[in-house]
Amino acid sequence: MRTGFTTLVIASSKIEQLTRFYLDLGWQLEAKQIGRDECDFWGAPASTERANLLRAPCAECEILILDVVDDTPLLRPLDAPLIAPGGIFDINMRTEKAEFAVDFLQDHGWRLLMPPIPWQFGANSVKEFLAIQDDGIVLAVMERVSPPLEGITFDRMSEVFNSTQMVQDIERSTAFYEEIGFGKFVDFRGNMPGEGARVLDLQDCSPEESEVCLTISHPEQKMEGSIELISVPNIQRRSIDRREFGRGLLALCIPSADIQALYDKITSSPREIPFAAALQERTIAGRRQACFAVLSPDGARLDFYER
């Protein structure tokens, strides 16, 4: 059973287009009615009435898309610098062929931020590109060139396996995730090798400016459901102002086997972690469950629910 984040909550004014993208990759759709519990929990307008729940073919990853109107403000502006801290930057999917994925995304309303870039990630040779759609959702797509992926199968494109946050202070953010149960298992400091700097639009910066700090964390040190943190400490970028609710990547949802114990741990933490919603039973997308939400140091929302 997957751990880490298992569900992504998105608010979109392009719900049909975004749903079609996932349906055409073989995901399953379940229409949902949205009520007062959900609106109160996410800070959504009371007029929010419907959502689409999409389940990946692996059945271990879901995306809940809330249907909102066009004039709902964006959580992340379309023209925000890639390395600007604040909120959830992107979601990550694998692909068998980057060239296929580029055409497929463009056919479904996405546009390229960065074309496929070959670079070396540790021992892995990869191609990676970034795309964005009208809600400000950024999708990072990665093709493993070599060595071949082992034990992971998918048709054309995978489930959402990772999500990235741009942060001001990598040590502070990593410590926050350790406190909520995400242990660090990748820790990189320095210049991204080869053409890797282009992925973050740092190719015109000096070697000193383009140094990055990158960590990946997960409760079981796995990539599926992992959270990636990136800071570029030698370049100052204004943080994106946090909104309680808006179009875009709204929340990562994380299951907990003992949600009361986790809530008590966070409540008593000397770190004074801010809550976006207190622990209580709510009906969320048709499921009655105990849940609460916290904010990361850079404003990413994390929803915890009882498994």
C-alpha angles and dihedrals in degrees: 000000000000119000130188111052114349103173134042121205116210130180111209140172086196096060096143094049093045092046091051090054091059096038090056088056091055100262117149122241129218118177115222136195116226119217141175095290093058094043092050093045096051098029090243122160114270087241090070103109111155142040139176119231112204122193122199119235089252087061091221100093129057137183121203112200116197114207110232135164126266096251093059105120119252120251090212118026116238091237097046113132110257092241097046107127122234140092124347112334103191151335122237132222132174125230136195091224126015092207091057092048093052092056093042094052094046089051088056099050102273123127129203122259091175128008120232108298122194113221143146119257104188107298092345126095108210145167116220136180138174127224133181135198134201096278090059093253111153118206121195112202121195132192117197106222097177145039097023118250112259125211094003120105131174141152110253095314132026135227118277100282104170141017128205132215125191108220140188098220118027094193094052093047095045090051090051092054092046088056092055092048105270110128120203114243102161120051120171127173124178141036117341107248124250113341093346094112089067091065088069095035091251097124093109095049125096118259090255093050094046096054110125136197112213131178133173120202136186136159091246100025093254130136095226105089094006128148121222122204123198131183129175099202099184095056119065116216124175112249117247111253111250120239122196089225136007146127116298137041101356106172148347112227119215126189121228127197091204107025095172092056091048092048091050091049093052093043092054096043116123086219089077095223110201118238122221091189132007124237115276141123114277138166105245118180090337096312121112106217145140111259144158138178136222135186125235119229089268096044103264110151118230120190117201120199135179113258 
